[in-house]
Amino acid sequence: MVTLTYLGHSCFTMDNGKRSIIIDPFLTGNPEAATQADKVKVDAVLASHGHDDHLGDAVAIAKRLKVPVIAPYELACYCQRQGAEAHPMHIGGAYQFPFGWVKLTQALHGSAVVRESIEYTGHPCGFIIQMEGKHVYYAGDTGLFGDMALLGKLHSLDVALLPIGDNFTMGIADAVEATKMLNPAVVVPIHYGTFPVIKQDPQVFAREVSAKTSARCVILRPGEKLQVSTG
C-alpha cells in the first residue's frame, strides 16, 4: 500500500510503510501546514523549484536527516552550497532510488531563490514517482502544456496532483484540460487557498472533473491521507 499524506499547499509525503519521501516541503511559514519541519522523517526530499513556497524547508530537513534533496541540477547545486546532500537530475531524466523510481518532467513556471537578491535555480520541474508499482504525477507549479497528453500515454497514472490556484499556475479550467490529457485514475487539486491571490473552490474543480473526464477527484484537507492500493 502506498500512502499520500497532504501537508498543505503543495506538500505531500509518499510512503510504502518502509521508505518515504516528502515533496516540496513548505511547512515553516505555511498557515495551513499539517506538521512542523522538525517532525518530518523521510528518506529523501524532492524539490520542484526554488520558490519559497516549494523549496521551503527542504535544505533544513535534508541536513537534519542526512538525506538527499532530489532536484533539477541547478537547484540541487544551490542546496549543496547550503550544506545539504543532493542528487542532481534534469528534465526527462529518470533514476531508480531505494524508495522508488523518479522521472523529472517539464513545468511551465520559473525557479529562483529570492532573498536580498534573486538567484535563479534553473528550470522548474514536475515529478513522476513510481513506488510499489503505482505512478503518481506531481505537476509542481505549471501552466497547461500539450505534452501532458504524452505523459498520460507513456505512464499509466494512478494519481495526478495538479495545481488549480490560477494567477501563478493553472486555474480550474486548465487543470480540467490537464486531467483529460493525463487520464489519471484519481486527481487531487493542490496549490490553492493558501493565500488570497490563489483562492479557489475545489468543489467546482471536482464537479468539472466528474462531468468532463473519467477521473475521480479527491479533495484532501491538510493532514488527510489518500491510500493508493497496490492490489
VOGU-3710 file (C-alpha; in Angstrom, 3 decimals, decimal comma):
1> mvtltylghs> 0,000/0,000/0,000  1,255/3,453/-0,957  0,049/6,356/1,166  -0,021/10,006/0,133  -0,364/12,468/3,003  -1,254/16,059/2,198  0,590/18,536/4,407  -0,867/21,714/2,890  -0,346/23,966/-0,151  1,605/21,624/-2,487
11> cftmdngkrs> 3,437/19,467/0,056  2,975/15,709/0,298  4,671/12,747/1,840  4,566/9,446/-0,010  5,420/6,168/1,705  5,059/2,425/1,367  5,461/1,511/5,027  9,212/1,027/4,654  10,510/4,146/2,940  9,115/7,613/2,476
21> iiidpfltgn> 9,725/10,895/0,687  8,481/14,447/1,044  7,710/16,690/-1,927  8,106/20,489/-1,835  8,152/20,832/1,971  6,779/24,335/2,513  5,952/23,955/6,217  7,573/26,819/8,116  5,513/29,906/7,371  2,700/27,918/5,774
31> peaatqadkv> -0,546/28,893/7,533  -2,106/25,538/6,588  0,826/23,231/7,344  -0,270/19,971/8,944  3,067/19,341/10,642  6,367/21,008/11,535  9,613/20,604/9,642  11,482/19,211/12,645  8,941/16,377/12,960  9,399/15,121/9,395
41> kvdavlashg> 11,151/11,745/8,970  11,810/10,748/5,349  14,406/9,055/3,160  14,595/11,830/0,551  13,322/15,320/-0,226  12,021/16,181/-3,710  12,142/19,866/-4,659  10,498/21,027/-7,877  11,807/24,606/-7,948  13,383/27,327/-5,842
51> hddhlgdava> 10,403/29,443/-4,782  9,935/29,655/-1,016  6,501/28,030/-1,074  8,026/24,884/-2,604  11,707/24,656/-1,644  10,607/25,676/1,832  12,293/23,530/4,487  13,998/21,177/2,024  17,556/22,066/2,998  16,854/22,012/6,732
61> iakrlkvpvi> 15,122/18,619/6,544  17,851/17,114/4,340  20,633/18,344/6,627  18,924/17,153/9,813  18,159/13,691/8,450  21,263/13,385/6,250  19,150/12,512/3,214  19,382/13,880/-0,338  17,463/16,677/-1,988  16,401/15,393/-5,408
71> apyelacycq> 16,025/18,363/-7,743  16,925/19,838/-11,134  20,686/20,290/-11,455  20,954/23,994/-10,687  18,642/23,809/-7,696  20,488/20,730/-6,421  23,743/22,683/-6,641  22,174/25,507/-4,625  21,134/23,019/-1,934  24,633/21,575/-1,850
81> rqgaeahpmh> 26,053/25,057/-1,286  23,762/25,349/1,716  25,294/22,183/3,169  22,728/19,594/2,099  23,355/16,346/0,278  21,784/16,435/-3,178  21,080/14,225/-6,156  21,016/16,401/-9,306  18,710/15,437/-12,171  17,155/17,203/-15,137
91> iggayqfpfg> 14,066/17,287/-17,309  13,371/13,944/-18,994  15,845/12,073/-16,838  14,885/9,215/-14,530  16,643/7,352/-11,730  15,940/4,308/-9,566  16,303/5,206/-5,880  15,951/2,797/-2,928  12,459/4,182/-2,265  11,310/4,070/-5,906
101> wvkltqalhg> 11,738/5,455/-9,416  11,630/9,176/-10,196  11,383/10,942/-13,554  11,566/14,721/-13,984  9,014/16,324/-16,265  8,805/19,826/-17,632  6,853/22,543/-15,833  5,967/25,939/-17,288  6,977/28,258/-14,479  10,081/29,911/-13,013
111> savvresiey> 12,640/28,889/-10,410  14,566/31,220/-8,157  15,547/31,711/-4,543  14,533/35,235/-3,594  16,356/36,827/-0,672  18,076/40,230/-0,756  18,750/39,381/-4,382  17,371/36,807/-6,809  19,362/33,643/-7,524  17,942/31,727/-10,464
121> tghpcgfiiq> 17,945/27,995/-9,931  17,424/26,588/-13,406  14,285/25,030/-14,836  11,337/24,088/-12,628  10,045/20,545/-12,903  7,320/18,107/-12,090  7,839/14,530/-10,938  6,521/11,133/-11,918  7,156/8,834/-8,980  6,792/5,063/-9,098
131> megkhvyyag> 6,518/3,280/-5,773  5,255/-0,288/-5,311  4,182/-0,318/-8,964  1,993/2,784/-8,608  2,605/6,005/-10,568  1,970/9,433/-9,063  2,374/12,573/-11,146  3,197/15,706/-9,182  2,866/18,582/-11,626  4,550/21,220/-9,460
141> dtglfgdmal> 3,813/24,814/-10,354  2,919/24,823/-14,022  0,674/26,142/-16,713  -1,111/23,833/-19,094  1,020/22,243/-21,823  0,145/19,843/-24,618  2,749/17,222/-23,732  0,680/16,304/-20,695  -1,101/14,038/-23,177  2,208/12,306/-23,866
151> lgklhsldva> 2,841/11,855/-20,131  -0,572/10,240/-19,841  0,141/7,990/-22,834  3,569/6,855/-21,632  2,689/6,345/-17,976  -0,416/4,744/-16,551  -1,066/7,329/-13,852  -2,789/6,258/-10,672  -2,812/9,749/-9,180  -2,218/13,242/-10,576
161> llpigdnftm> -1,569/16,131/-8,176  -2,491/19,293/-10,097  -2,422/22,989/-9,168  -5,708/24,866/-9,549  -4,914/28,200/-7,877  -4,601/30,309/-11,038  -2,522/33,539/-11,103  0,819/31,672/-10,722  -0,259/28,292/-12,178  -3,124/26,632/-13,981
171> giadaveatk> -6,587/27,612/-12,870  -9,561/25,290/-12,657  -10,450/25,242/-16,365  -6,910/24,459/-17,471  -6,474/21,855/-14,728  -9,587/20,076/-16,040  -8,000/20,037/-19,509  -4,809/18,669/-17,942  -6,834/15,911/-16,306  -8,305/14,960/-19,682
181> mlnpavvvpi> -4,842/14,670/-21,224  -3,184/12,880/-18,317  -6,080/10,458/-17,830  -5,255/9,505/-14,213  -7,462/7,256/-12,107  -7,527/9,933/-9,376  -6,801/13,659/-9,468  -6,103/15,786/-6,390  -6,185/19,600/-6,514  -3,268/21,444/-4,914
191> hygtfpvikq> -1,745/24,939/-4,703  -4,918/26,846/-3,922  -6,365/28,751/-0,992  -3,145/29,213/0,956  -3,071/32,914/0,085  -5,887/35,217/-1,100  -4,455/35,563/-4,618  -4,865/31,810/-5,254  -8,245/31,348/-3,587  -10,324/28,783/-5,489
201> dpqvfarevs> -13,245/26,473/-4,740  -12,050/22,868/-5,154  -15,656/21,673/-5,294  -16,025/23,496/-8,618  -12,975/21,626/-9,892  -14,390/18,325/-8,634  -17,697/18,890/-10,416  -15,948/19,776/-13,679  -13,690/16,727/-13,436  -16,706/14,487/-12,845
211> aktsarcvil> -18,588/15,976/-15,781  -15,794/16,108/-18,327  -13,256/13,357/-17,505  -13,112/9,735/-16,391  -11,009/10,573/-13,324  -12,179/10,565/-9,723  -11,441/13,819/-7,912  -10,356/13,571/-4,283  -10,150/16,790/-2,271  -7,741/16,499/0,641
221> rpgeklqvst> -7,517/18,806/3,619  -4,110/19,284/5,276  -3,301/16,188/7,290  -5,579/13,877/5,293  -4,331/10,742/3,547  -5,011/9,005/0,248  -4,375/5,282/0,072  -3,183/4,116/-3,342  -3,864/0,388/-3,312  -1,273/-1,941/-4,840
231> g> -3,893/-4,635/-5,345
//
